[in-house]
Amino acid sequence: MPLIPEEPQIHESAQGPRATPASSRTAPPVQRTPRDVATKPAPSGPAAGAAAQVTPQIQLIPASVEGALDAAEEAVDLLLDSGRAPGDILVITTGEQHPWAAHELSFGETSYWAQHDAGDDVFYTDVTIAARAASRPVAVVAVNGGPEDAAVSALSLAHSRAGALLIVCGDPQRINSVLGAGV
């Protein structure tokens, strides 16, 4: 199923449900968020091993290869402005590393991964080393170059690491062809 490009904005669902005055509602809406899933008791019995996994919402932000990193930065800024905690966000690049990742790696991998493990800030990584990254509520992929298999790997990895929202920044045709390849 191809993604339809959207305006560079973060959907309300990425921010959680909004409160509406009781007088404006006709019936209370039923909304499940990843937070709801985390607070429900774990199922028991034979179905416990096959518990339903939360599938993240996918948002596509059209951008050229050269503009994918900037689009990802804008998405991160919008997420932070909407109230997302910095530690909720993982950014993966498919081509050139994000400048922050390159800078932090200059201090050594031990320091770089210690910042990841602390989970206090947005974490930027390159698809070649992203497999070590843990899940976060939001994953942002900047399809900013690299071979086709790098895009496939990044999208597959980001999809498995995103709890609530996966934002993909890049060329819609390329992304849809990658998604058609079974991501």
Order of alpha helices (4+ residues) and beta strands (2+ residues): alpha-alpha-beta-alpha-beta-alpha-alpha-beta-beta-alpha-beta-alpha
